Amino acid sequence: MIRLLTLAVTLALAPAAASAERWMLHKRPSAAPGAGECALSALGENGARIELTMRDANRRKSDFRLVLWLAPGSRATIPVADGETFLSFASSGQKSTPLTGKLRGTGKRGIFSHDFPSLDAMRAFVTETARGPVLYVAGPHATPHTELLARFHVSEGTRAMNALLSCNFPIR
């Protein structure tokens, strides 16, 4: 009885997984000095994952990209062939923003990628469209009765973007 009570209290007080609740910053150094990739990622309720990446080389930022790994089985719910399409992104109570990119299937999962034309475009997406508290992702032919592709619990988009911008690698 005491063991069960202890287990119940431990589970009740355990924090939720950080990646399911907020943006996480990742640094991936490359072999070249002062260079690498910086990324913000979040894990969705259904196992989908969103990642915003940029390259940093000697404090110069480039290659601004969004990649969405769909939850297993979600690719089959998008009635378009692999290739150019758009997905809609919206935070709670906001109008959706369509992003055009490439959709491709990889087994049971699908991957959508969008290249932002500039750092400012990526910043606007993070601080305005993906500001939270919940970011919704819908397919190209979504209606109010369509199942969402993903739902992410993210917040503090400005703070997350500032963390991404401050990401850099030591110049040796």
N, C-alpha and C positions, 0 to 999 in steps of 0.2 A: 504494500500500500504506500509506504513512504517512497519507494523507488518510483512508482507511478506519479506520485505527487511532485517529486523532484524533477522528473522528466517533463511533466506538463508545465511547470514553472520555467524550466530552462527553455523549452520551445516557445513559450509565450514571450519571454524576454529577449530571445535571440533576434538580432537585427536582420532585416530582409537583405537579400543579396544586393550589393551596391550597384551592380550593372543593370539590375532591373528597375532601379529607382531614379537613376540620374545619369548624366553624361560622365563617361570615364575617359581620361586622357592617357594615350599610349605613345611612347617614343620608341622608334625603331631606327637605331643608327645604321648607317651604311659603312662600307669599308673605307670610303674616302673621308679624310679629316674634315670636320665641320659640316657634315652632311647627314641627312637621314629623312625619315618620314614621321610626321606627327599626325595623330588621329584622335578624334572624338568618337566614341561609340556608345550605343545604348542597346540593351536587350529588350525585346518586346514581350508582351504577355504570352504570345503563342510560340515563342522561340525564334521569331524573326530578329534580325540584327541590322542596325543601321550604323554606318560609319562615314564620317567626313574626314578626308585626308588632305594633306598638303605636304609638299617637299620643302625642305629647308636646306639651303647650301650657302654656307658663310653668311647667315642671317638674311638671305634673299629667299622669299617665299614664292612657290610656283606650283603648278599642277593641282588645282583645287577640284576635288572630286567627292561625290556622294555615291556610296555603294549600299544597296539594300539587299540582304540575303533573306529571301522569303522563307516562311515556315514550311516544313515539309508538307507537300500536297497543295500549297497555295498557288503554285504556278498553273496548275490545271484549271483553276477558277478564272484565269485571265484569258478571254476568248480572242486573243490575237497571236499571230505567229511571232517567233523570235525575230528581233530586229528593232527598228525605231518605233517607239510608242511613248506614251506619257503615263505617269501615275500622279495622283492628286495627294497633296500633303496639307494638313490643316491642324492647328491647335484648337483646343476646346473653345467653342463659341465663335471661331473665326471663319472667314471665307477661305475656301481651299485654293491652293496654289499648284497649278500643274507644272511638272518638271518633265521635259522631254529627255529621253535617254535610250539606252539599249537594254533590251530585255532578252535574256537567254535562259534556257533550262539546263540544269545540270543534275540529271537523275531526278529525284523527287523534289529537289529545291530549285527555285528560280533565282536569278540574280539580275537586279536592275542597277545600271550605273548611269550617272549624269555628271558631265564635266561642266563646272561653273566657268563662265568666261573670265571672271576676275575674283580677286579676294573680296571686293566689296559685294559682289553677288552672293558669295558664300556667307559672308557676315550677315547680310540681310536675311538669308534663309534661316540661319541659326537664331538670330535675335528677334526676328519678326514672325516667321512662319513656324519655326520649331521651338517657340518659347515656352510651351507647355501650358498648364501642368500635364496635359496629355497631348501627344502628337498622333494623329490618325493618318493612315495611308490607305487609299482606295485605288482600285483599278480604273482603266480608261473608260469603261462603260458603266461605272457605278451609279446606282440609284439609292434613294433612302432605304430601300429594302435589300440592298446588296450587302453581303458580309464584308467587313473590312479585311484588308490584307494584313494589317499590323496595327498595333496600338502600343505606343511607348510612353512611359511615365518619365518625362524629362522636365526640368525646370531650370531657371536661371541661365537662359540662353546667352545673355551678355557676359556673365561670369565664365561660362564654358568657352565662349569665343575668345575672351581675353586669355584664358589658359592656353588655348590652341596657338594664339598669336605669340605668346611668350615662349613657346617651345622652340628650343634651338639646341645645337650640338657644339661642343667645344672645338675651337679651331686649334689644332696642335701645332 
